[in-house]
Amino acid sequence: MYLPTTLALLAEQHAEGVVVVPEDVVVAEDDSEDAEYAALMTAADASTALLGGPGRRVVVVAELDQEPAPGGAVPLRRVAAVHADVADRPAGADPDEDLGWFATQEIPDLLR
């Protein structure tokens, strides 16, 4: 599952030890690299919409047995990684620009 979010939302949820499932959660069609990349970039587009302007796109990747309902909580221990822009992007930036990969233990550093 690919959960689009923002740094501000991630900070709030990280403090609570969960990630809340947004309405626009993205699920990869299969385990292929192409399907996973497509899901990641779709979630990145949704993150851009959440920003509503300049900022950093953030996508939380969680590995779950079944898809929880929007508004449900995913424990941080189920988060596999976080993808995010390494710096703020201006509004209208290239939507196909790749995101950086962050291990779960790097989330506090990402939030600083």
N, C-alpha and C positions, 0 to 999 in steps of 0.2 A: 504494500500500500504506500502511496505517495501522498503525503499530507501537506498541502500548501499552507504557509503561515508567514509571519513576519518576525523580525527579531524581537519586537516588543511583546507579541503574543507568546513567542517561545520562552522569553524570560519569565513571564507570569506563570506559564504552565510548568516550566522546569522547576521553579520554586515549589510547586505543588506536587512534583514527582510524576506528573502525567502529561500527555499531549491530548488535547481535545480534538476529536474527529470533526473536520469541517464539512460543510454541505458539499463541497466540490472535491472530495477525496477521489484519487485516481488509482485504479488498479491495473497493473500490467496484464496484457492479454495472455502472456505465458512467461516462462523463465529465460527467454532468449535475450541477448544483449540489446537487440534492436527494439524489442517490446518494452524492456525496462527503460531504455533511453527515451523512447517515445512517451512513456508514462511520466518520466522525470520532467521532460520539457513541457508537457501539458500541465503538470502541477506547477512548474515555474511560471507559466503564463497566468495561472490562477493566483499565484503569489503576487505577481505584478498588479493584478486587479485589486488585491487586498491593500497594496501599498497606496494606490490612487495617485501616484506621483513618483518622485525620485526616492531612492532607497535601495535596500538589498533584498533580492528575492531569497526566500528560504523554503526548503522542502525537507520535511522529516520523512525518513523511510522506516517503515515498521514491517516486521515479518509476523503475520498473524495467520491463524488457522482459518478464521472466517472474518468477513468484513463486519465491523461494528456499525451500528447506526450513527448517522450524524449527531453530534453532541455527546457521543459516548467517549469514554476516556481510555486511552492506551497507556499502560504503565511504561515508564521510561526504560525498564529492563527489556521491553519488546522492541525498542528502537534500535535499528541496525546501524544507522548513520544519518547525518544531516548534510544536505547539499545547500550551499549558499554562495552568493556573490562575495568575492573577497574584498570588495569596496562598494561604496554607494554608487548607484548608476543614475544617470540623469533620466528624466522622463523621456520616453521615446527611444531609449537605447535599443540596440540590436537584440531582438527577442531570442535569437538562436545562440547567443553567447553562452558558453558552458559555465557551469557553476563549480565551485570548489567542493571537495569532499572533506568532511570532518567526522572523525570518530566520536562516539558518544562521550567519551571522557574529555573531548575538546570543546564540548558545548559551553562550559563556563568561560573559556577563552574567547569563543566566538561572540558571546554576549557582552564582553567588555568593550 
